[in-house]
Amino acid sequence: MIKRIFWTITATAAVGVVGFGVYAYKPAMDPVAAQDRPAFGPEVVEQGRILAAAGYCSECHTTADGAPYAGNYAMETGFGTIYASNLTPAMDTGIGAYSVEAFRRAMKEGVDIDGRHLFPAFPYDHFAKMSDEDVDAIYAYIMTEVVPVEQETRENELPFPLNQRFLQAGWKLLFVDFDEYAFDDTQSEDWNRGAYLAEGVAHCGACHTPRNPVGAEIASDQYGGAQIDGWTAPALTADNASAVPWSTADFKSYLTDGVSTYHGISAGPMGPVVHAGIRELPDEDINALSVYLGERTGGNEDDPATSTAIVSTLERGRPDPQYRRDAGERLYATACASCHYNTAQIEAGRPDLGINSATNLDTPENLIHVILDGVSGPEGIEGVVMPGFRDALSTTEITAIAAYLRDARAGQPAWPDLSETVSRMAESAAHAE
């Protein structure tokens, strides 16, 4: 009896291993010569350029001092470092030998031309939602307009067994839905177009959705907010911490110009998402994204200027002749209030920090990042910069300003261990320089 059980278990395990091997195996695809690639019209190439921008392809496949799309951008995943592939049409080290079909498979199934499974740092779980037509347009742009650069991609720095690519087949089996986006008949055309863009090429959930212990997005908490690159990607749901609910108009302004009057600017990782990415989309697509995201956050279209939060923050923001009683308020009045000063109404060029998203989040990192290092020209509002105070204010002073904004202006509970967080971030950034 024991032997029978043993052999039954062994046989079942063997069948499972063989079955998984069959599932995981993907054949190599034939390479194509450059002259054998199909020709594409200029309108298809331009559509591909716009979609590649909206998908931040260049941002993730270009190093700070490297050629566009030539790869080796380091992505810290929590499991190790993954280096982005060379996406130029170079024949030996890039994707120049990819056929249209091989490119589709890579984008929508996460399998390269040699049949190797790609790591999910490449968001094929989102690109799978795209139509073949849109994927082909990106191929047309890369093969037509991107300059080929022969540059080897660095070896990923992943520990065994996480570096075994065939295991990604199991990850896909458990966590990836490979179906294209399905139109929701209960929603409008704009909403569906926005959903297609957000869940597909723009892969908003890749940053704004929390992940489980093996790095998969938690589908039941889509857009629930997450940590990325030392910043908080806020929830894009009704749980968003903003004092004033996001509306369609707020998203439209933010995705077009990098600023929302009542929520702040596109600083940090969100800067290139807007300025080098989403804003390249045609106006109707940005409007569709805004409709979709506005519905997800549950914001209404009432005039925010009449809300209790706006009226209250304007009142609290007026100069107090007794401001010297509080160090944070005094420092804010000295260093910040000359720009962040509103009395009658909120102005987009003067973000009110009492209602700003960064001041209302559960963690202070976003606010501290901006106080330490400011907002550069490519971020935020075009043509407007904010100086950093890393060398002008001590960590004690920055802590005082953040505590004042959180308590007196936002009316939120104090951030725990705020002083330690400011010191850690200031020290960490200093070491990175």
N, C-alpha and C positions, 0 to 999 in steps of 0.2 A: 504493500500500500504506500509506504513512504517513498519507495523508488518510483512508483507511478506518479505520485505528486511531484517529485523532483523532476522527472523527465517532462511532465506536462508544463511545469513552470519554465524549464529550460527551452522547450520547443516554442512556447508562447513568446519568450524573450527573443529567441532567434528570429521568429517570424516578425516581431516588432522591429528588430534591428534592420532586417532586410527590407521591410516595408518603408521604414524611415529613410534608408539609403536610396530606395527607388524614388521616394518623394523628393529628397534633397538633391538628387542628381539633376544637373542641368547641362545639356550639351554645349560645346563651344559652337560659335556661329562663324561662318565664313567671313573673312575680312574683304573689304572692297578697296580698290585703288581710288585715288583722289579723282581721276578723270571719269570714273564710273558712278560717282554719286549723281543722284538726280538733280536736275536744274529746278530752281524755285523762282517764282516771280517776286518782284520787289515788295509787293504788298504782304506776301507771306513772310519774307525776311524781316520786314518791319514789325509785323505781329509777333514774330519770335523774339525780336529785341525787347519789345515791351513786356512780354511774358517773362523773359529771362531777368529783366529788371525787377518785376513784381515778385519773382521768386528768390531775389537776392543771390542769384547764382554767382555773380562776380565777387560779391562780398565774402562768400564762404570758400571760394576757390582761388583767392588772390592774397598773397602775403603783402605786408605793408610796403615793402620795397620791391615787389615782384611784378612781372608782366601780368596783364589781365588774364584770368582763367588758367594760369599756369600751375596752380595747385600749391600744395605744401602749407596751406593755412592750418595751424594747429588748433584742434578742437578738444578741449578738456571735457571728458564725458562723465567723470566720476568712476569710470572703470579703467581709465587709462587715456592716453593721448592718441587721437586719430588724425592723420594728415590728409587733407582734402586732395582728391585726384587732380591730375592735369586734364582740364577740359578743353584745351585748345585742339584744333584739328591736326596736330602733329602726328605723323604716321607711326612713329616708333614708341613714343612715351605718352602721347595724348590719346585722343579718341578718333583720330583721322581715319582709321580703318573700320570704324563702325558703320554698318549699314543703317538705314532708317529703322529696320526691324530690330537690330541689336540695340540701338539707342532707345527705342520704345521699351524693350525688355528691361534695360537698365533703369529707366525712369519709373516704370510702373510695376516692375516685379523685383527690383533690387538685385539683378544678376548681370554681371559684366559679360563682355564678348567671349571670354574664356570659360564661361559657365560658373564663375566664382560668385558666391553670395556676397553682397555688399553689406557693410555694417549700417545700422539704422541711424547713424549720425547723418547719413544722406537720407532725406525724408521721403523715401519712395512710398511710405505708407500714406502720404498725402498726395504725391504726384499720381498715385494709382487712380485718384478721383478724376483726373484730367481726361479730356477727350484725346483720341489719337491725333486729331487735327491740330490741337494746340501743342501737343508734344512734338509733332513733326515740324511745326513752325519754329520751335526752339532749336531743333536740329538744323533747320535751314539757316537760322541766324548764325549759330556757332560755326557751321561749315563754310559759310559764305563771308562773314564779317570779322570773325575773331582771328587774330594773327597766330599762326602755329608757332609754338615754342617747344623745342625739344628739351625737356627737363624731367628727370626721374622723380617720381613721388617717393618721399621718405617712407621707411618702414614704420608701420603703426607700433605704438608702445603699449601693447595690451598683454596682460599676463596669461599664461596657459591656465585653463583651456579656452579662455574668452577669445583668444586669437585664432581659434579654429573656425574658419568661415562656414563650414557645413552645418555647424550648430545654429547658425542664423536661420536655417530652414525651420527648425523647431520653434524659434522665436516668432517667425512669420506665421506659422501654423496656429500659434496660440493667440497672437495679438493683432494681426493685420487683416483688414477687410480689403480685398483687392477689387471690389466692384467699383465701377465708375460712379460718379455722382448721379443720384436718381432725383428727378424733378419732384418736388412736393406740391401736389395739386391744391393743398390747403393754403398755400402761401402765394404771394404775388410774384410776378416776373422779376421785379427788382430784388426781392428777397432771395429768390432762387439763384439769380446771378451772383449776388453777394455771397451766398453760402458756397456756391461752386468755387469762387475765387478764394474765400477764406479757408475752406477746408482742403482746397487743392493747391494751386500754384503758390499762393501766399503763405500757406501752412502756418496760420496764426496759432493753432493749437500746439505746435512744436515748442513754443516758448510760454504760452499762456495756460497750458494744461499741466497739472502735476503728474508725476510719473511714479510707477510702482518700483519695488526694489530691483527689478531687472531692466529698468529703463523704458518700459512701455507706457504710453499715455494712458491715464485712467479714464476710460471712456465714460464712466458714470459721472465724472466730474469735469467734463469738457469745458475748457476756458475758465477753470476754477482758480487760476493764478498759480505761479511757480517762481522759483528762484533760478536765475540764469546769469552767469558771468558776474556774480557779486551784486546783481540788481534784482529787484522784485518786478516780475511781469504781472501786473495786477489782474485780478479776475475780470473777465469780460462777460460777467453775468450780473444778476441783481445783487450779488455779494460784493461787488466793487465798492471799495472803501471811500470813494469820493463823497464829499459833503453834498455836492449837487449831482443828481443822476445824469449820466451821459445821455444825450439825445442824438438823433440822426444828424442834426445840424452840427453838434459838437464834434462827432466823428468826421464829418465832411471837412470841417475846418482843420482838424488835427491831421488827417491823412493828406490834405492838399498843401497846407502851409507849415505843418509841424507845430502848430499851437492851437490850443483850445482856451478860450477866454476864461472858462471856469475850472479848468483842470490842469493846465500847465503845458509844458513843451516836450518835444520828442528828444530827450537827452539820452545819453548812454547808448545801449544796444539798439534802442528804438530810432535813433537819429538816422542811420543809413537805411533802415527799413522804410522810412518815409521819404527822405530826400534823394536817395539813390534807387528807390524801389517803387513803392506804391504810387507816388505822385506821377510816375510815367504812364500809368493807366489812363485811358480816356475818361473824361468827366463822368460819363454815364456809368462806367464801372466803379469809380470811386463813390458815386452816389449809391450804387447798388450795395457795395460793401458797407456803407454807412447805414443804410436801411437795415441790413441784416444784423450788424453789430448793435445798432440802437435797439432793435427788438430783443436781442439776447440780454442786454443789460436792463431792459425793462424801463428805460427812461421815457418820460412823456415829453410832449412838445410844448408844454407851458413855458412862459417866459421866465427863465431862471432869475432874472433881475428882481422879480417880485417874491422870490422864495425867502423863507425865514433865514436860511443859512447865509444868503447874500446880504440881506439887510443887517444881520447880526455882525458879520465880519467887517462890513464897512464901518459900523458903529465902533467896534473894538479897535479898528485900525486907525482911528483919529488920534492925533497926538494927545498925550496925557501930560499935563504939566508936572505930574509927580513921577514921570517915567524913570527917574534915577533911582527909585526905590528897588528896582529889580535889575540885576546885571544883564539878564538875557534881553529884557525890553530895551535897556539902555544901549546895548551893543547893536540890537536890531535897528533902533532909531538912527544910530551912527553909521552903520555899515550897509544897511539894506533898504531902509525906508525911502531913501531918495529915489529909488527905482520902483520898489514894490509898494507904491503909495496910491491908493484909490479912496475917494471920498464920496462922490455922487453915484458912480457906476464903475463896474469892473472893466478895465481896458485890457485887450489882448497883449499889448506891449508891456503891460505892468502886471504880471501875474500876482494875484492875491494869494499869499501863502497860508491864509487861514482856511481856504477851501481847496487849496492845491492838492492833487492826488498824493504827492510825495509826503505831505504832512499828515495825511489821514490813513496811510497804510499801517499795517500791524507791525512793520519793522522800519527802522529809520534809514536804511542804507541808501535809498534813492536820494533822499534829502541831503545826506552827508556827502555823497559823491559830488553833488552839484555845488555845495558850499566849498568843498575842498578844491575842486578843479574847474568850477565854472561850466559854462556852455560855450563851445567853440563855434566858429562861423558855419561849418557844415551841419550843425545841429540846430534844433529849435527854430526860431523865426529867422528867415533869410535876412541877412544884413544886420542882425542884432546879436550881440554877444554879452555874456555875463562873465566878469572876472572871477577867477578862483581866489580863495582866501587862505590857501594852504600855508603861504609864507607870511601872511598878514595877521592871522589870528591864531592863538594857541588852541590846543585841543580843549582846554577848559572853557575858552570863550565860545568855540563852536558848539560845545555841549550846551552851554547856557542859551545860545540862540535857538538851537533845536528844541530844547526843553520849553522855552517860552512860546515858540510857535505851536508846539503840540498842546500845551496846556491853555494858555491865555487866548490864542487865536483860533485853534481848531476845536478846543473844548473836548479833547480826547484824553484818555488815561495815559499816564506817563509811560514812555518806553522803558522797559526794564534794562538795566545794565547799559544805559545810554553812553555814559562816560567811557566804559570799556570798549564799546563798539566804535566810538569816534577814534580812540587811541589806536585800536587795532587797524582800522582802515587807513588812518594817516600813516602809520608805521609800515603797513603792507605796501601801500602805493609808493612810499619813499624807497623801499627796497627794490621795487620793480623798475625804478628809473635808472 
